[in-house]
């Protein structure tokens, strides 16, 4: 285990050294390139603020209004038939929207059930095997000015749904 820890501690410095060596051998003005990239990144960050604020406000309203609780109670009988723990529904719903929100849900599940419990393991697999689809689409589509997401939202949300059920199934199968 010490060898793996040692190698992993060398990964980031090695990657940075490789980038510097490649830039020097190609005679790239490294500091100028760095400053130019930082300027572009700052401009992109500023242009994304309205989309990110709108998304965070929508998530906050959804949780604070009680709509999430109503939705959980409405679909609980269906979830029971599918052997999908209702405790995981907030995570399945928030994961495509907010990384911080879904991490808070996982933390609450850990406090309630424990990280090594069935629910804790399912939450861990779900958190690790899915992405914040709407956040990613907001950032990437917003940064290049795409207004019509077409099928990207549908496919992304479908993959999140599949990921949620596959996470639960995987943990059920692996505990046997």
Buried (B, 14 or more C-beta within 10 A) or exposed (E): EEEEEEEEEEEEEEEEEEEEEEBEEEEBEEEEEEEEEEEEEEEEEEEBEEBBEEBBEEBEEBBEEEEBEEBBEEBEEEBEEEEBBBBBBBBBBBBBBBBEBBBBBBEBBBEEBEBEEBBBBBBBBBBEBBBBBBBBBBBEBBBEEEEEBEEBBEEBBEBBEEBBBBBBBBBEEEEE
